Amino acid sequence: MTKKRMFVFAPVVLVVCALLQPATTAFSEGKYKEAPMLTKLVEQGKLPPVAERLPENPLVVTPVERVGKYGGTWRSGMRTIADLGLVNREATHHDGLVRWKVDMSGWKPNLAHQIDINKDATEYTFHLRKGVKWSDGMPFTADDVMFWAEDLVGNKEYGLKYAPSDRFKAGGETFKAQKIDDYTVKLTFAKGYGLFLLNMCTGEANGEPIRYPKHVLKKYHPRYNKTNLDQLIAEAGVSSWPELMGIKGGYFNSHGSTADPRYDPEFPVILPYKIKVGPKQTTTALLYERNPYYWKVDTEGNQLPYIDYQEYTLYNDADAIALAAANGQIDFEWRHLFAPKYRPLIVENQKKGDYRIIPTKFTYANDVAIKLNLNHKDPVKREVFQNKKFRIGLSHAIDRMAIINTIYAGVGEPANISPLPDSGLYRESMAKQYTEYNVELANKFLDEAGYSKRDSRGIRLGPDGKPIRIAFEVIGIYVDVGELVANNWKAVGIDVHFSEIERSHHATQIFANEHDIVLWSGDGGTRGDLYLNPRIYLPTSPFESEHATRWALWNQNPDAPEAMEPPADVKKQFELYDQFKAAASEKEQVRLMTEILKISEEQFHVMGILFPPLTITIAKNNFRNVPETLINSWAYPSDSPVGVEQFFFDQ
């Protein structure tokens, strides 16, 4: 496949894609089949026949290998109940109106069987599959999408508490929604938004329009409940209806809480699996069961999913998950297994554990992005971290090859932040700048930065005359790399205090703008990931652009109390990215993104260690319909677009 075919995202091409989607295969009622566990429920009168549970035009999935078999329990590992990144991708979230093609080369219709897009990409009309039902048997219609679009996203009072994602905005304005009929909704933007459907494929946006059952949640909204809403607010112990809605239906607003709707067996979904046993009933494993009203079938008319249950065992730490995988106790997983330190264990126990190893490619620009907090609430640290020569000096102080040899078994190529070589937007000058390990050169830049004076311990003194101290706090998966980098920086006179930190506490620090540094994977390596997640090249996210959260906040709302006005070059990037999102041709998209990257290269705001090496996913040998290679990315989001509903056990 050529790069042009893979990465043509302009609006006019999206219109063609919408028109060229293959028609679904029609099945007569007599040809639909279902899982034996559902047949029993039909015979007991607890479920209607399968033909009555499916829509008029179910989505027909072509299996990766072959038509599967029903049955079995898919075992995976989680660290805690807050570890929802895995459940979201495989059971409860990412199966929306559209989704990625398997190779991440573009979008395809999904719950919406057809999408009409006007010429300037300001209007998107979604045609829903008629007859889709929630897991409680109630119809899913345009009213459910409108409840999300109009009563939540479009409600100013709700928006004050839970502002809509930028992925639903163009020109700084959120879309306007219109119900055309019971199965058709049109979203209109104030200006062209050629990237909208790709954004609708991502982890942050995919589930939004389809996870608010109006028939359940309307009683928490003042438009529909004129009788006892105040009583419900008081009973929930909150102060407003938006907060009430947040805990009753806003999945991310009660993250990790046992009150999260994803853990409520009574909360309906339209996804392949629904919770059966949650944290209120157990502390050892979450259990999800098939949704009897799921709206997809295979090429022979078998209702999906094939697998009966998903079981997520709570192991509490990644080491225990890796050991369970090596012992054959996990059927399919990449999460918590991709750290280089687990590679020998996974490889050596392949035969014993009866699993195969599937090469998995990250879409990240760098395996470890090093983000000093340029917006630090401490003005002295802010001045030091914003000093480009200081950052250059620290970059030259990092012995990247020693890290690659020690942590990555010698496999990897040193690199600073840049799109990947096969992305079509690779900048060698950007990837290779300041990557030479040279202590003398590092000291030279740090001296030129203005920090040549040292105390009796050899620690460099900052602009306030005090030692330059960095609280080098990292989460578990970056401990090994982080410790080596910290030692490199100590060697050039930085008072580095290295420690491991719990992820939720780290998130609290970032939210409060109290972090000195963040180590995380660097998004934006491939073209599609870069277009949608440029947050390490320019600060687009007030939470995930950890190097400049307050500049990102300024871009969203200059009047926000904690916003910081960015320098002119960052403002220029924001202007270019606004133009990019509205660009009407691939040529214009490439031109604008190239300009953004040129500025990013000159700024050198974020450091890197190496291009991401291939990682692994494990699959038991009898766990089938898995592609021979996989993609790992939150934007993708792995592994939902592969079609987890067509995985099966070849028993």
C-alpha positions as CSV (number, residue, x, y, z in Angstrom):
1,M,0.0,0.0,0.0
2,T,1.4,3.4,-0.9
3,K,1.8,6.1,1.6
4,K,-0.6,8.3,-0.4
5,R,-3.3,5.6,-0.1
6,M,-2.6,5.1,3.6
7,F,-2.7,8.8,4.6
8,V,-5.2,10.6,2.4
9,F,-7.3,12.3,5.0
10,A,-8.7,15.4,3.2
11,P,-12.5,16.0,3.1
12,V,-13.0,15.3,-0.5
13,V,-11.5,11.9,-0.1
14,L,-13.7,11.2,2.9
15,V,-16.7,11.8,0.8
16,V,-15.5,9.2,-1.7
17,C,-14.8,6.8,1.2
18,A,-18.3,7.2,2.5
19,L,-19.7,6.4,-1.0
20,L,-17.5,3.4,-1.6
21,Q,-18.1,1.4,1.5
22,P,-19.2,-2.1,0.6
23,A,-22.8,-3.0,1.2
24,T,-23.5,-5.5,4.0
25,T,-24.6,-9.0,3.2
26,A,-28.3,-9.6,3.8
27,F,-29.4,-12.7,5.7
28,S,-32.9,-14.1,6.0
29,E,-34.2,-14.6,9.6
30,G,-33.7,-18.4,9.2
31,K,-30.0,-18.0,8.6
32,Y,-29.1,-16.1,11.8
33,K,-27.4,-18.2,14.4
34,E,-26.4,-17.5,18.0
35,A,-24.3,-18.7,20.9
36,P,-25.6,-21.8,22.7
37,M,-25.8,-19.8,26.0
38,L,-28.3,-17.4,24.3
39,T,-30.3,-20.2,22.7
40,K,-31.0,-21.5,26.2
41,L,-32.2,-18.1,27.3
42,V,-34.5,-17.9,24.3
43,E,-35.9,-21.3,25.0
44,Q,-36.6,-20.2,28.6
45,G,-38.4,-17.1,27.4
46,K,-35.8,-14.8,28.8
47,L,-34.7,-13.4,25.5
48,P,-36.4,-12.8,22.1
49,P,-35.2,-14.8,19.1
50,V,-31.9,-13.7,17.6
51,A,-33.5,-12.3,14.5
52,E,-35.5,-9.9,16.7
53,R,-32.4,-8.8,18.6
54,L,-30.4,-7.9,15.5
55,P,-30.9,-4.7,13.4
56,E,-32.3,-4.7,9.9
57,N,-28.8,-4.4,8.5
58,P,-26.3,-5.9,11.0
59,L,-22.7,-5.1,10.3
60,V,-21.1,-8.1,8.6
61,V,-17.6,-8.9,9.9
62,T,-15.2,-10.9,7.7
63,P,-13.1,-12.9,10.1
64,V,-9.3,-12.5,10.0
65,E,-8.7,-16.3,9.6
66,R,-12.0,-18.1,9.4
67,V,-15.5,-18.3,10.9
68,G,-15.1,-19.0,14.6
69,K,-16.6,-21.2,17.3
70,Y,-18.7,-20.1,20.2
71,G,-17.7,-20.4,23.8
72,G,-14.8,-19.9,26.2
73,T,-13.5,-17.2,28.6
74,W,-10.9,-14.8,27.5
75,R,-8.4,-14.2,30.3
76,S,-6.5,-10.9,30.7
77,G,-4.6,-9.1,33.5
78,M,-5.2,-5.8,35.1
79,R,-3.3,-4.0,37.8
80,T,-6.2,-2.4,39.7
81,I,-9.8,-1.5,39.0
82,A,-8.6,1.9,37.8
83,D,-6.6,0.2,35.1
84,L,-9.3,0.8,32.5
85,G,-7.1,1.3,29.5
86,L,-7.4,-2.4,28.7
87,V,-11.1,-2.9,29.4
88,N,-12.0,0.2,27.4
89,R,-10.2,-1.1,24.3
90,E,-11.5,-4.6,24.4
91,A,-14.9,-4.7,26.0
92,T,-16.7,-1.5,26.9
93,H,-15.9,1.6,24.8
94,H,-14.4,1.8,21.4
95,D,-17.0,0.5,19.0
96,G,-18.6,3.8,17.9
97,L,-20.3,5.4,14.9
98,V,-17.1,4.9,12.9
99,R,-13.8,3.1,13.6
100,W,-10.3,2.7,12.1
101,K,-9.6,0.3,9.3
102,V,-7.5,-2.5,10.7
103,D,-4.2,-1.0,9.3
104,M,-5.0,2.5,10.6
105,S,-5.1,3.7,7.0
106,G,-8.4,5.6,7.5
107,W,-11.9,5.4,8.9
108,K,-14.8,3.1,8.0
109,P,-18.6,3.0,8.9
110,N,-19.5,1.1,12.0
111,L,-22.6,1.7,14.1
112,A,-23.4,4.4,11.4
113,H,-23.7,2.4,8.2
114,Q,-23.4,5.5,6.1
115,I,-21.8,9.0,6.6
116,D,-22.5,11.9,4.2
117,I,-20.0,14.7,4.2
118,N,-20.4,18.0,2.4
119,K,-17.7,19.5,0.2
120,D,-16.1,21.8,2.7
121,A,-16.3,19.2,5.5
122,T,-18.6,21.3,7.8
123,E,-21.5,18.9,7.8
124,Y,-21.5,15.2,8.7
125,T,-24.7,13.2,8.5
126,F,-24.7,9.9,10.3
127,H,-27.2,7.2,9.2
128,L,-27.7,4.8,12.1
129,R,-28.4,1.1,11.7
130,K,-32.2,0.7,12.1
131,G,-33.1,-1.7,14.9
132,V,-29.9,-1.7,17.0
133,K,-30.8,-2.2,20.7
134,W,-29.1,-1.5,23.9
135,S,-28.1,-4.5,26.0
136,D,-31.3,-4.2,28.0
137,G,-33.3,-4.6,24.8
138,M,-34.4,-0.9,24.4
139,P,-33.9,0.7,20.9
140,F,-30.8,2.7,20.1
141,T,-31.9,5.7,18.0
142,A,-31.1,9.2,17.0
143,D,-32.6,10.3,20.3
144,D,-29.7,8.7,22.2
145,V,-27.1,10.5,20.0
146,M,-29.1,13.8,20.4
147,F,-29.1,13.3,24.2
148,W,-25.3,13.4,24.1
149,A,-25.0,16.1,21.5
150,E,-27.8,18.5,22.6
151,D,-28.5,17.8,26.3
152,L,-24.9,17.2,27.4
153,V,-22.3,18.6,25.0
154,G,-24.7,21.4,23.9
155,N,-25.8,22.3,27.4
156,K,-23.9,25.3,28.8
157,E,-24.5,24.3,32.5
158,Y,-23.2,20.8,31.9
159,G,-20.3,22.2,29.9
160,L,-19.1,24.4,32.8
161,K,-18.5,21.2,34.7
162,Y,-17.5,18.8,31.9
163,A,-16.3,20.8,28.9
164,P,-16.5,18.9,25.6
165,S,-13.2,17.6,24.1
166,D,-11.5,19.8,21.5
167,R,-12.0,16.8,19.1
168,F,-15.7,18.0,18.8
169,K,-14.8,21.6,18.0
170,A,-13.8,23.5,14.9
171,G,-12.9,27.2,14.9
172,G,-13.1,27.1,18.7
173,E,-16.8,26.2,18.5
174,T,-18.6,23.0,19.3
175,F,-20.8,21.4,16.6
176,K,-24.5,22.0,16.3
177,A,-26.7,18.9,16.2
178,Q,-29.9,18.2,14.2
179,K,-32.1,15.2,14.3
180,I,-33.2,14.5,10.7
181,D,-35.3,11.4,11.6
182,D,-35.3,8.5,14.1
183,Y,-32.1,7.1,12.6
184,T,-30.3,10.1,11.2
185,V,-28.3,12.9,12.9
186,K,-26.4,15.8,11.3
187,L,-23.5,17.5,13.0
188,T,-22.5,21.0,11.7
189,F,-19.3,22.8,12.4
190,A,-18.6,26.5,12.2
191,K,-15.7,25.9,9.8
192,G,-14.2,23.0,7.8
193,Y,-13.1,20.1,9.9
194,G,-11.4,17.5,7.6
195,L,-10.0,15.5,10.4
196,F,-13.3,15.0,12.3
197,L,-14.0,11.3,11.4
198,L,-10.4,10.3,12.1
199,N,-10.8,12.0,15.5
200,M,-14.0,10.0,16.0
201,C,-11.9,6.8,15.6
202,T,-9.6,7.7,18.5
203,G,-9.6,6.5,22.1
204,E,-10.8,9.9,23.4
205,A,-13.7,10.4,21.1
206,N,-14.9,7.0,19.7
207,G,-17.3,6.1,22.5
208,E,-18.7,9.5,23.3
209,P,-21.8,9.7,21.1
210,I,-22.9,6.1,21.8
211,R,-22.6,5.6,25.6
212,Y,-25.4,7.7,27.0
213,P,-28.7,5.8,27.0
214,K,-31.4,8.4,27.1
215,H,-34.0,6.1,28.6
216,V,-31.7,5.6,31.7
217,L,-30.1,9.0,32.1
218,K,-32.9,11.4,31.3
219,K,-34.1,11.3,34.9
220,Y,-30.9,13.1,35.9
221,H,-31.4,16.0,33.5
222,P,-33.6,19.0,34.3
223,R,-35.0,19.1,30.8
224,Y,-36.8,15.8,31.4
225,N,-37.1,15.5,35.2
226,K,-39.4,18.2,36.6
227,T,-40.4,16.3,39.7
228,N,-37.6,14.8,41.9
229,L,-34.3,15.8,40.5
230,D,-33.3,17.8,43.6
231,Q,-34.0,14.7,45.7
232,L,-31.8,12.5,43.4
233,I,-29.0,15.1,43.7
234,A,-29.2,15.1,47.5
235,E,-29.3,11.3,47.7
236,A,-26.1,11.1,45.6
237,G,-24.3,13.5,47.8
238,V,-23.5,16.0,45.1
239,S,-24.4,19.6,44.6
240,S,-25.7,19.9,41.0
241,W,-27.3,17.9,38.2
242,P,-24.1,17.9,36.1
243,E,-22.2,16.2,38.9
244,L,-25.0,13.7,39.3
245,M,-25.0,13.0,35.5
246,G,-21.2,12.7,35.8
247,I,-21.3,9.9,38.3
248,K,-24.4,8.2,36.8
249,G,-23.3,8.2,33.1
250,G,-20.0,10.1,32.7
251,Y,-17.6,7.1,32.5
252,F,-14.4,9.1,32.9
253,N,-15.7,11.4,35.7
254,S,-15.8,8.5,38.2
255,H,-12.6,6.9,37.0
256,G,-11.5,4.0,39.1
257,S,-14.5,4.2,41.4
258,T,-16.8,1.3,42.1
259,A,-19.6,3.7,41.2
260,D,-18.3,4.0,37.6
261,P,-21.2,2.9,35.2
262,R,-18.8,0.6,33.4
263,Y,-18.9,-1.5,36.6
264,D,-22.7,-1.5,36.9
265,P,-24.4,-4.7,35.5
266,E,-27.6,-2.8,35.1
267,F,-26.2,0.0,33.0
268,P,-26.9,-0.8,29.3
269,V,-24.3,-0.7,26.5
270,I,-24.3,-1.4,22.8
271,L,-20.9,-3.0,22.8
272,P,-19.8,-6.6,22.5
273,Y,-19.5,-7.2,26.2
274,K,-21.1,-5.9,29.4
275,I,-20.1,-6.2,33.0
276,K,-21.4,-9.2,34.9
277,V,-19.3,-9.2,38.1
278,G,-17.8,-5.9,39.1
279,P,-15.7,-4.5,42.0
280,K,-18.8,-4.3,44.3
281,Q,-19.0,-8.1,44.1
282,T,-15.3,-9.1,43.9
283,T,-11.8,-7.9,44.6
284,T,-10.0,-10.5,42.5
285,A,-11.4,-10.4,38.9
286,L,-13.8,-8.5,36.8
287,L,-16.1,-10.6,34.6
288,Y,-17.8,-9.4,31.4
289,E,-20.3,-11.4,29.4
290,R,-21.5,-11.2,25.8
291,N,-24.1,-8.6,24.9
292,P,-27.1,-10.6,23.6
293,Y,-28.2,-7.6,21.5
294,Y,-24.9,-7.0,19.8
295,W,-25.4,-5.8,16.3
296,K,-22.7,-7.6,14.3
297,V,-22.6,-11.0,12.6
298,D,-20.0,-12.9,10.6
299,T,-20.2,-13.9,7.0
300,E,-22.3,-16.9,7.8
301,G,-24.8,-15.0,9.9
302,N,-23.5,-16.0,13.3
303,Q,-24.2,-13.3,15.8
304,L,-21.0,-12.0,17.4
305,P,-19.1,-12.1,19.7
306,Y,-17.9,-15.7,19.6
307,I,-16.3,-15.7,23.1
308,D,-18.8,-16.0,26.0
309,Y,-16.9,-14.1,28.7
310,Q,-13.9,-11.8,29.3
311,E,-12.2,-12.2,32.7
312,Y,-9.8,-9.5,33.9
313,T,-7.8,-10.7,36.9
314,L,-6.5,-8.0,39.3
315,Y,-2.8,-8.8,39.8
316,N,-1.8,-5.5,41.4
317,D,1.5,-5.2,39.7
318,A,2.9,-5.7,36.2
319,D,5.5,-8.3,37.3
320,A,2.7,-10.6,38.4
321,I,0.9,-10.2,35.0
322,A,4.1,-11.0,33.1
323,L,4.6,-14.2,35.2
324,A,0.9,-15.2,34.7
325,A,1.4,-14.8,30.9
326,A,4.6,-16.9,30.9
327,N,2.7,-19.6,32.8
328,G,-0.1,-19.7,30.2
329,Q,-2.7,-18.0,32.4
330,I,-3.4,-15.2,29.9
331,D,-5.1,-15.7,26.5
332,F,-4.4,-12.5,24.7
333,E,-2.7,-9.3,25.9
334,W,0.0,-6.6,25.3
335,R,-0.8,-4.2,28.1
336,H,1.8,-4.5,30.9
337,L,3.9,-7.0,28.9
338,F,5.6,-4.6,26.5
339,A,8.3,-3.4,28.9
340,P,11.7,-4.6,27.6
341,K,12.5,-6.2,30.9
342,Y,9.8,-8.8,30.4
343,R,11.0,-9.8,26.9
344,P,13.3,-12.7,28.0
345,L,10.6,-14.1,30.3
346,I,8.0,-14.1,27.6
347,V,10.3,-15.5,24.9
348,E,11.8,-18.2,27.0
349,N,8.4,-19.5,28.2
350,Q,6.6,-19.5,24.9
351,K,6.4,-23.3,24.6
352,K,5.6,-23.9,28.3
353,G,2.9,-21.3,28.2
354,D,1.5,-22.5,24.9
355,Y,1.3,-19.1,23.3
356,R,2.6,-17.3,20.2
357,I,4.3,-13.9,20.1
358,I,2.8,-11.4,17.7
359,P,5.0,-8.5,16.5
360,T,3.4,-5.2,17.5
361,K,4.4,-1.8,16.2
362,F,4.0,1.4,18.2
363,T,2.8,4.5,16.4
364,Y,4.8,6.7,18.9
365,A,7.5,9.0,17.8
366,N,9.8,7.9,20.7
367,D,9.7,5.1,23.2
368,V,10.5,7.6,26.0
369,A,9.7,11.3,25.8
370,I,11.3,13.3,28.5
371,K,9.2,16.4,29.4
372,L,10.5,19.1,31.7
373,N,7.7,21.2,32.9
374,L,8.2,24.5,31.0
375,N,5.1,26.0,32.8
376,H,6.2,25.1,36.3
377,K,4.3,27.0,39.0
378,D,7.7,27.6,40.6
379,P,9.0,30.6,38.6
380,V,12.7,29.7,39.2
381,K,12.2,26.2,37.8
382,R,10.1,27.6,35.0
383,E,13.0,29.9,34.0
384,V,15.6,27.1,34.1
385,F,13.5,24.6,32.2
386,Q,12.6,27.1,29.5
387,N,16.2,27.8,28.8
388,K,16.9,26.0,25.6
389,K,20.7,25.7,26.2
390,F,19.9,24.0,29.5
391,R,17.8,21.4,27.7
392,I,20.4,20.9,25.0
393,G,23.0,20.3,27.7
394,L,20.9,17.7,29.4
395,S,20.3,16.0,26.1
396,H,24.0,15.7,25.3
397,A,24.5,14.3,28.9
398,I,22.2,11.3,28.2
399,D,24.1,8.1,27.2
400,R,21.4,6.7,24.9
401,M,23.4,3.8,23.7
402,A,24.1,2.7,27.2
403,I,20.3,2.8,27.9
404,I,19.6,0.8,24.7
405,N,22.2,-1.8,25.6
406,T,21.1,-2.1,29.2
407,I,17.4,-1.8,28.9
408,Y,16.6,-2.8,25.3
409,A,19.1,-5.6,24.9
410,G,21.0,-3.5,22.3
411,V,18.0,-3.2,20.0
412,G,17.1,0.4,19.1
413,E,18.2,3.6,17.4
414,P,19.0,6.8,19.5
415,A,16.6,9.6,18.6
416,N,15.1,12.8,19.8
417,I,11.5,13.6,19.1
418,S,10.6,13.3,15.4
419,P,8.1,11.5,13.2
420,L,9.3,8.0,12.3
421,P,11.4,7.4,9.2
422,D,8.5,5.7,7.4
423,S,5.9,8.3,8.3
424,G,6.3,10.5,5.2
425,L,7.1,13.5,7.5
426,Y,10.4,12.3,8.9
427,R,13.0,15.0,9.7
428,E,16.4,13.5,10.2
429,S,17.8,16.8,11.5
430,M,15.1,16.8,14.1
431,A,15.6,13.1,15.1
432,K,19.4,13.4,15.4
433,Q,19.8,16.8,16.9
434,Y,21.6,16.8,20.3
435,T,21.7,13.0,20.6
436,E,25.5,12.7,20.8
437,Y,26.6,11.6,24.2
438,N,29.3,14.1,25.1
439,V,29.8,15.1,28.7
440,E,32.2,17.9,27.7
441,L,29.6,19.3,25.3
442,A,26.9,19.0,27.8
443,N,28.8,21.0,30.4
444,K,29.6,23.6,27.7
445,F,25.9,24.2,27.0
446,L,24.9,24.2,30.7
447,D,27.6,26.8,31.3
448,E,26.4,28.9,28.4
449,A,22.9,28.6,29.7
450,G,24.1,30.7,32.7
451,Y,24.6,28.0,35.3
452,S,28.4,27.7,35.4
453,K,28.6,28.4,39.2
454,R,28.5,25.4,41.5
455,D,28.3,24.8,45.2
456,S,30.7,22.8,47.3
457,R,29.1,19.6,46.1
458,G,29.6,20.5,42.5
459,I,25.9,21.2,42.0
460,R,25.1,24.0,39.5
461,L,23.4,27.1,40.9
462,G,20.2,28.5,39.3
463,P,19.2,32.1,38.8
464,D,18.2,32.4,42.4
465,G,21.7,31.3,43.6
466,K,20.4,28.0,44.9
467,P,21.2,24.5,43.6
468,I,19.2,23.4,40.5
469,R,17.1,20.5,41.8
470,I,15.0,18.2,39.7
471,A,12.5,15.9,41.4
472,F,12.9,13.1,38.9
473,E,9.7,11.1,39.7
474,V,8.5,8.5,37.3
475,I,5.9,5.7,37.2
476,G,6.9,2.1,37.2
477,I,7.4,1.3,33.5
478,Y,9.9,4.1,33.2
479,V,11.9,3.4,36.3
480,D,14.8,1.6,34.6
481,V,15.3,4.2,31.9
482,G,14.6,7.1,34.3
483,E,17.2,6.0,36.8
484,L,19.9,5.9,34.1
485,V,19.0,9.4,32.8
486,A,18.9,10.7,36.3
487,N,22.5,9.4,36.9
488,N,23.6,11.0,33.6
489,W,22.3,14.4,34.8
490,K,23.9,14.1,38.2
491,A,27.2,13.7,36.4
492,V,26.9,17.2,34.9
493,G,26.0,18.9,38.1
494,I,22.3,18.7,38.5
495,D,20.8,17.9,41.9
496,V,18.6,15.0,40.7
497,H,16.3,13.3,43.3
498,F,15.1,10.1,41.6
499,S,12.1,8.1,42.8
500,E,9.3,5.9,41.6
501,I,5.8,7.4,42.0
502,E,2.3,5.9,41.9
503,R,0.5,6.8,38.7
504,S,-2.6,8.4,40.2
505,H,-0.4,10.6,42.4
506,H,1.7,11.6,39.4
507,A,-1.6,12.6,37.6
508,T,-2.5,14.7,40.6
509,Q,0.8,16.5,40.4
510,I,0.4,17.2,36.7
511,F,-3.1,18.5,37.2
512,A,-1.8,20.9,39.9
513,N,1.2,21.9,37.7
514,E,3.6,20.8,40.4
515,H,5.6,18.2,38.5
516,D,9.2,18.8,37.5
517,I,9.4,16.1,34.8
518,V,7.3,13.4,33.1
519,L,8.6,10.4,31.2
520,W,6.0,8.9,28.9
521,S,5.8,7.5,25.4
522,G,5.9,10.2,22.7
523,D,2.9,10.3,20.4
524,G,3.0,11.3,16.8
525,G,5.3,8.9,15.1
526,T,3.1,7.8,12.2
527,R,1.2,10.2,10.0
528,G,-2.2,9.4,11.4
529,D,-1.1,9.5,15.0
530,L,0.8,12.8,14.4
531,Y,-2.2,14.4,12.7
532,L,-4.4,13.6,15.7
533,N,-2.0,13.6,18.6
534,P,0.7,16.3,18.0
535,R,0.8,17.1,21.7
536,I,4.5,16.7,22.1
537,Y,5.2,18.9,19.1
538,L,2.8,21.6,20.2
539,P,1.0,21.7,23.5
540,T,-2.6,20.8,22.5
541,S,-3.7,19.1,25.8
542,P,-3.9,20.8,29.2
543,F,-3.3,17.4,30.8
544,E,-1.3,15.3,28.3
545,S,1.1,18.0,27.0
546,E,2.8,17.7,30.3
547,H,5.7,19.9,29.2
548,A,3.4,22.9,28.8
549,T,-0.1,22.3,30.2
550,R,-0.7,26.0,30.9
551,W,0.1,27.0,27.4
552,A,-2.3,24.4,26.2
553,L,-4.9,25.8,28.6
554,W,-4.3,29.3,27.3
555,N,-5.0,28.1,23.8
556,Q,-8.3,26.7,24.9
557,N,-9.3,29.6,27.1
558,P,-6.9,32.6,27.5
559,D,-9.0,33.8,30.4
560,A,-8.7,30.7,32.5
561,P,-7.2,31.6,35.9
562,E,-4.2,29.2,35.5
563,A,-3.5,29.8,31.8
564,M,-0.1,31.1,30.8
565,E,0.4,33.1,27.6
566,P,2.9,31.2,25.4
567,P,5.7,32.7,23.4
568,A,5.2,33.9,19.8
569,D,6.5,30.7,18.2
570,V,4.0,28.5,20.2
571,K,1.2,30.9,19.3
572,K,2.2,30.5,15.6
573,Q,2.0,26.7,16.0
574,F,-1.5,27.0,17.4
575,E,-2.5,29.1,14.4
576,L,-1.0,26.6,11.9
577,Y,-2.7,23.7,13.6
578,D,-6.1,25.4,13.4
579,Q,-5.5,25.9,9.7
580,F,-4.3,22.3,9.4
581,K,-7.5,20.9,11.0
582,A,-9.6,22.7,8.4
583,A,-7.3,22.0,5.4
584,A,-9.2,20.9,2.3
585,S,-6.4,18.9,0.6
586,E,-3.7,16.5,1.5
587,K,-1.0,18.8,0.0
588,E,-2.1,21.6,2.3
589,Q,-2.2,19.3,5.3
590,V,1.4,18.2,4.6
591,R,2.5,21.8,4.1
592,L,1.0,23.0,7.3
593,M,2.3,20.1,9.4
594,T,5.8,20.6,8.0
595,E,5.7,24.2,9.2
596,I,4.6,23.0,12.7
597,L,7.4,20.5,12.8
598,K,10.0,23.1,11.7
599,I,9.1,25.3,14.7
600,S,9.1,22.2,17.0
601,E,12.6,21.3,15.9
602,E,13.8,24.8,16.6
603,Q,12.1,24.9,20.0
604,F,13.4,21.6,21.2
605,H,10.9,21.5,24.0
606,V,10.8,17.7,24.6
607,M,13.7,15.2,24.5
608,G,13.6,11.6,23.5
609,I,15.7,8.4,23.9
610,L,15.1,6.1,20.9
611,F,12.7,5.3,18.2
612,P,10.2,2.8,19.5
613,P,11.4,-0.8,18.8
614,L,8.9,-3.5,17.9
615,T,7.1,-4.8,20.9
616,I,5.0,-7.9,21.5
617,T,1.5,-9.2,22.1
618,I,0.9,-12.7,23.3
619,A,-1.9,-14.9,22.1
620,K,-2.5,-18.5,23.2
621,N,-2.1,-20.9,20.3
622,N,-5.8,-21.7,20.3
623,F,-6.8,-18.0,20.4
624,R,-7.6,-17.3,16.8
625,N,-8.6,-14.6,14.3
626,V,-5.7,-12.4,15.4
627,P,-3.7,-10.7,12.6
628,E,0.0,-11.7,12.1
629,T,1.1,-8.2,13.0
630,L,-0.6,-5.6,15.3
631,I,-0.6,-1.9,16.0
632,N,-0.2,-0.5,19.5
633,S,-1.6,3.0,20.0
634,W,-4.1,4.8,22.2
635,A,-5.3,6.7,19.2
636,Y,-5.9,3.4,17.3
637,P,-7.0,2.2,20.1
638,S,-5.4,-1.2,20.4
639,D,-6.9,-3.7,19.9
640,S,-10.5,-2.7,19.2
641,P,-10.3,-2.0,15.5
642,V,-8.9,-5.5,14.9
643,G,-12.4,-6.7,15.8
644,V,-12.2,-8.3,19.3
645,E,-15.8,-9.5,18.7
646,Q,-14.5,-12.0,16.1
647,F,-11.7,-13.5,18.3
648,F,-12.4,-17.2,19.2
649,F,-11.0,-20.3,20.8
650,D,-10.2,-23.1,18.5
651,Q,-11.0,-25.8,21.1
